[in-house]
Amino acid sequence: MKLKTLAYSAYMVLSLLFSLTFASVPAILFFWFFYQNIDSIITGFGGLLDGPPVLAQALLGDMLPLIVYEKFYFFTLLVPISLFCYGLFLGVLLGFFKLSARGIPFLEDGYYPMESEDWLLYEYRVVYYNLFPYFAWFFSIFLDTKPRHMLFGAKIGKATVVGNGRLFNPERTIIGDECFFGYDAIMSGHVYEGDRLYLKTVEIGNNVTVGANAVILAGAEIGDNVIIGANTVVPKNKVIPPNTIWIHGKAIPRKAVSPVSRKYEIINGQAELDSDEAEDHSAEIPEEGEHI
């Protein structure tokens, strides 16, 4: 193994240890702060807040250790306090992972021999992105979706729902506005072909729906207003034209989505259009009771 590869291997291991260690510091400090001060802060307000610890000790007596009564509010709020501290740990860890990934070179689109130094660098770089969900646990529903993808380089438009879709290479993913991805839909910016690794950015236009379990491979370019059928595969470097439905390996034309139609509003069965456009598009306004 070359010296350069050994250096990056050591860097990856040390950066992971560094990230985990220092990300835990603020979480531990906050947990200790709550342990030491939460009861005095709450009881400091006086009034009814002084009663529960005294009442609990009167009812339970020696059934619980004395420290439970002394730190009554800390143990009562232990679950939300723990979740807050763990969430803080994950947020800091995500930032450290992002910074650490920058220390490993980014490979340009193209072919790379398997088991080569470049291939190994690619594998090292994606470790940080792939490893984070294993720490996310409860918070994966918040941190394992759009924010994590974008933090690691994905370009995702507004009103796009990634949901349970999976991005294998966020740094090679471009998604437009108002897209939706079904359960376990996969976008991969890499393909293994025999003894070669192929890397290329996946580009998806606006208003694209990707069905459940669909797979979009490296280099695919998908136009606007496209529906990718469930359980279908978009091959490497495939270009799918706008206003089509991709299913069974074919792009079937579909009716184009008119920009004007999005401005209709159904109010009490009457379709209305913005006043400044009603005159220009009066012929396109539907009859009463019709829906676009």
C-alpha positions as CSV (number, residue, x, y, z in Angstrom):
1,M,0.0,0.0,0.0
2,K,1.3,3.4,-1.0
3,L,2.4,6.0,1.6
4,K,-0.3,8.4,0.5
5,T,-3.0,5.7,1.0
6,L,-1.7,4.9,4.4
7,A,-1.7,8.6,5.3
8,Y,-5.4,9.0,4.3
9,S,-6.3,5.7,6.1
10,A,-4.7,7.1,9.3
11,Y,-6.5,10.4,8.7
12,M,-9.9,8.8,8.4
13,V,-9.5,6.7,11.6
14,L,-8.2,9.6,13.6
15,S,-10.8,12.1,12.3
16,L,-13.6,9.7,13.3
17,L,-12.1,9.3,16.8
18,F,-11.6,13.1,17.1
19,S,-15.2,13.8,15.9
20,L,-16.8,11.3,18.3
21,T,-14.7,12.5,21.3
22,F,-15.2,16.3,20.8
23,A,-18.8,16.0,19.8
24,S,-19.6,14.4,23.1
25,V,-18.0,17.2,25.2
26,P,-20.8,19.8,24.9
27,A,-23.4,17.0,25.4
28,I,-21.7,15.9,28.6
29,L,-21.3,19.5,29.9
30,F,-25.0,20.2,29.4
31,F,-26.0,17.0,31.0
32,W,-23.9,17.8,34.0
33,F,-25.3,21.3,34.1
34,F,-28.9,19.9,34.2
35,Y,-27.9,17.4,36.9
36,Q,-26.4,20.1,39.1
37,N,-28.9,23.0,38.6
38,I,-32.3,21.9,37.2
39,D,-33.9,21.3,40.6
40,S,-32.6,24.6,42.1
41,I,-33.8,26.5,39.0
42,I,-37.3,25.0,39.0
43,T,-37.8,25.2,42.8
44,G,-36.5,28.7,42.7
45,F,-39.8,29.8,41.2
46,G,-41.5,28.7,44.5
47,G,-45.2,28.2,44.8
48,L,-46.6,24.8,43.8
49,L,-43.2,23.7,42.3
50,D,-41.9,23.1,45.8
51,G,-44.6,20.6,46.6
52,P,-44.0,17.5,44.4
53,P,-40.6,16.5,45.8
54,V,-41.9,16.8,49.4
55,L,-45.1,14.9,48.5
56,A,-43.1,12.1,46.7
57,Q,-40.8,11.6,49.7
58,A,-43.8,11.6,52.1
59,L,-45.6,8.9,50.0
60,L,-42.6,6.7,49.0
61,G,-40.3,7.2,52.0
62,D,-37.4,4.8,52.0
63,M,-38.6,3.0,48.9
64,L,-36.3,5.2,46.8
65,P,-32.8,6.5,47.5
66,L,-32.5,9.9,49.0
67,I,-30.8,11.3,45.9
68,V,-34.0,10.8,43.9
69,Y,-35.9,13.3,46.2
70,E,-32.9,15.7,46.2
71,K,-32.8,15.6,42.4
72,F,-36.5,15.1,41.9
73,Y,-37.0,17.2,38.8
74,F,-33.8,16.0,37.2
75,F,-35.0,12.4,37.3
76,T,-38.5,13.4,36.4
77,L,-37.2,15.1,33.2
78,L,-34.4,12.6,32.6
79,V,-35.8,11.4,29.3
80,P,-36.2,14.9,27.6
81,I,-32.9,16.0,29.1
82,S,-31.1,12.9,27.7
83,L,-32.7,13.4,24.2
84,F,-31.7,17.1,24.2
85,C,-28.1,16.2,25.0
86,Y,-28.0,13.4,22.5
87,G,-29.5,15.6,19.8
88,L,-26.8,18.2,20.6
89,F,-24.1,15.5,20.3
90,L,-25.5,14.5,16.9
91,G,-25.6,18.0,15.6
92,V,-22.0,18.7,16.5
93,L,-21.0,15.2,15.2
94,L,-22.6,16.0,11.9
95,G,-20.6,19.2,11.6
96,F,-17.3,17.4,12.4
97,F,-18.1,14.6,9.9
98,K,-18.7,17.2,7.2
99,L,-15.4,19.0,8.0
100,S,-13.5,15.7,8.1
101,A,-14.8,14.6,4.7
102,R,-13.3,17.7,3.2
103,G,-9.9,16.5,4.1
104,I,-10.2,13.6,1.6
105,P,-9.9,14.5,-2.2
106,F,-13.1,14.7,-4.3
107,L,-12.9,12.5,-7.4
108,E,-14.1,14.0,-10.7
109,D,-16.7,12.2,-12.8
110,G,-15.2,9.3,-14.8
111,Y,-13.9,5.7,-14.6
112,Y,-11.5,4.5,-11.9
113,P,-9.8,1.1,-11.6
114,M,-11.0,-1.1,-8.7
115,E,-8.6,-1.5,-5.8
116,S,-6.7,1.6,-7.0
117,E,-5.7,4.5,-4.7
118,D,-8.5,6.6,-6.3
119,W,-11.1,4.0,-5.6
120,L,-10.0,3.7,-2.0
121,L,-10.2,7.5,-1.6
122,Y,-13.7,7.4,-2.9
123,E,-14.7,4.7,-0.3
124,Y,-13.0,6.7,2.5
125,R,-14.9,9.9,1.6
126,V,-18.3,8.3,1.8
127,V,-17.7,6.7,5.1
128,Y,-18.7,9.9,7.0
129,Y,-22.0,10.2,5.2
130,N,-22.8,6.5,5.5
131,L,-21.7,6.2,9.2
132,F,-23.8,9.0,10.6
133,P,-27.2,7.3,10.5
134,Y,-25.9,4.6,12.8
135,F,-25.5,7.2,15.5
136,A,-28.7,9.1,14.7
137,W,-31.0,6.5,16.3
138,F,-34.2,8.3,17.5
139,F,-33.2,11.4,15.6
140,S,-32.8,9.7,12.2
141,I,-36.3,10.9,11.3
142,F,-35.0,14.5,11.5
143,L,-31.3,14.2,10.6
144,D,-31.3,11.3,8.1
145,T,-33.2,13.1,5.4
146,K,-32.9,16.3,3.5
147,P,-30.7,18.3,6.0
148,R,-28.0,15.5,6.0
149,H,-28.1,15.1,2.2
150,M,-27.7,18.8,1.6
151,L,-25.0,19.2,4.3
152,F,-22.9,16.6,2.4
153,G,-23.3,18.3,-0.9
154,A,-26.6,17.4,-2.4
155,K,-28.4,20.2,-4.3
156,I,-32.1,19.9,-3.5
157,G,-34.7,22.4,-4.6
158,K,-37.6,23.9,-2.6
159,A,-40.7,21.9,-1.7
160,T,-38.9,18.6,-2.6
161,V,-39.6,15.7,-0.3
162,V,-36.8,13.1,-0.2
163,G,-38.5,11.2,2.7
164,N,-37.4,7.6,2.8
165,G,-35.5,8.0,-0.5
166,R,-31.8,7.0,-0.4
167,L,-29.0,9.1,-1.8
168,F,-25.9,7.0,-2.2
169,N,-23.7,10.0,-3.3
170,P,-25.2,13.3,-2.2
171,E,-22.2,15.2,-3.6
172,R,-23.2,13.9,-7.1
173,T,-27.0,14.6,-6.8
174,I,-28.9,17.5,-8.2
175,I,-32.7,17.6,-7.6
176,G,-35.1,20.3,-8.7
177,D,-38.1,21.8,-7.1
178,E,-41.3,20.1,-6.1
179,C,-40.1,16.5,-6.4
180,F,-41.2,13.5,-4.4
181,F,-39.4,10.2,-3.7
182,G,-41.2,7.1,-2.7
183,Y,-40.1,4.6,-0.1
184,D,-36.6,3.2,-0.7
185,A,-36.2,5.0,-4.0
186,I,-32.4,5.0,-4.8
187,M,-30.2,7.6,-6.5
188,S,-26.7,6.5,-7.0
189,G,-23.9,8.6,-8.4
190,H,-21.6,5.5,-8.7
191,V,-21.8,2.2,-10.6
192,Y,-19.4,-0.8,-10.3
193,E,-18.7,-2.3,-13.7
194,G,-16.5,-5.3,-13.5
195,D,-13.1,-4.1,-12.3
196,R,-14.0,-0.4,-12.7
197,L,-15.8,2.2,-10.7
198,Y,-17.8,4.8,-12.6
199,L,-18.8,8.1,-11.1
200,K,-21.1,10.7,-12.5
201,T,-23.6,13.2,-11.2
202,V,-27.4,12.4,-11.3
203,E,-29.6,15.3,-12.4
204,I,-33.3,15.4,-11.8
205,G,-35.5,18.3,-13.0
206,N,-38.6,19.9,-11.4
207,N,-41.9,18.3,-10.5
208,V,-40.5,14.7,-10.8
209,T,-42.1,11.8,-8.9
210,V,-39.9,8.8,-8.3
211,G,-41.8,5.6,-7.3
212,A,-41.0,3.3,-4.5
213,N,-38.0,1.0,-4.9
214,A,-37.0,2.7,-8.2
215,V,-33.2,2.9,-8.9
216,I,-31.6,5.9,-10.7
217,L,-28.0,5.2,-11.7
218,A,-25.0,7.4,-12.3
219,G,-25.2,10.0,-15.0
220,A,-28.9,9.8,-15.5
221,E,-30.6,13.0,-16.5
222,I,-34.3,13.3,-15.9
223,G,-36.3,16.2,-17.3
224,D,-39.2,18.2,-15.8
225,N,-42.6,16.7,-15.1
226,V,-41.4,13.1,-15.3
227,I,-42.8,10.1,-13.4
228,I,-40.4,7.3,-12.7
229,G,-42.5,4.1,-12.1
230,A,-42.1,2.0,-9.0
231,N,-39.6,-0.8,-9.1
232,T,-38.0,0.5,-12.3
233,V,-34.4,1.2,-13.2
234,V,-33.0,4.2,-14.9
235,P,-29.8,3.0,-16.5
236,K,-26.4,4.7,-16.4
237,N,-26.2,8.0,-18.4
238,K,-29.9,7.6,-19.5
239,V,-31.6,10.9,-20.6
240,I,-35.3,10.9,-20.0
241,P,-37.1,13.8,-21.8
242,P,-39.5,16.1,-20.0
243,N,-43.3,15.3,-19.7
244,T,-42.9,11.5,-19.8
245,I,-43.5,8.4,-17.7
246,W,-40.6,6.1,-17.4
247,I,-41.7,2.5,-17.1
248,H,-40.6,-0.9,-18.5
249,G,-37.5,0.8,-20.0
250,K,-39.5,3.2,-22.1
251,A,-40.4,6.9,-21.8
252,I,-44.1,7.2,-22.5
253,P,-45.3,10.8,-23.3
254,R,-47.7,12.4,-20.8
255,K,-49.7,15.6,-21.0
256,A,-47.5,18.6,-20.1
257,V,-48.2,20.4,-16.9
258,S,-49.3,23.9,-17.9
259,P,-47.9,26.7,-15.7
260,V,-51.3,28.4,-16.0
261,S,-53.2,25.4,-14.6
262,R,-51.2,25.8,-11.3
263,K,-52.8,29.2,-10.8
264,Y,-56.4,27.9,-10.8
265,E,-58.1,27.8,-7.5
266,I,-61.4,26.0,-7.0
267,I,-63.6,28.2,-4.8
268,N,-67.2,26.9,-4.2
269,G,-67.0,25.0,-7.4
270,Q,-65.9,28.0,-9.5
271,A,-62.4,28.0,-10.9
272,E,-60.8,31.4,-10.6
273,L,-57.6,32.8,-12.1
274,D,-55.4,35.7,-11.1
275,S,-57.0,38.9,-12.4
276,D,-54.0,40.0,-14.4
277,E,-54.0,36.7,-16.4
278,A,-57.7,36.0,-16.6
279,E,-58.0,38.0,-19.8
280,D,-55.1,36.3,-21.6
281,H,-56.1,32.8,-20.7
282,S,-59.9,33.1,-20.5
283,A,-60.3,30.3,-23.0
284,E,-58.4,27.9,-20.7
285,I,-60.6,28.6,-17.6
286,P,-62.7,25.4,-16.9
287,E,-66.4,25.3,-16.8
288,E,-68.1,25.6,-13.4
289,G,-67.6,22.5,-11.3
290,E,-64.7,21.2,-13.3
291,H,-61.3,20.5,-11.7
292,I,-57.9,20.9,-13.2
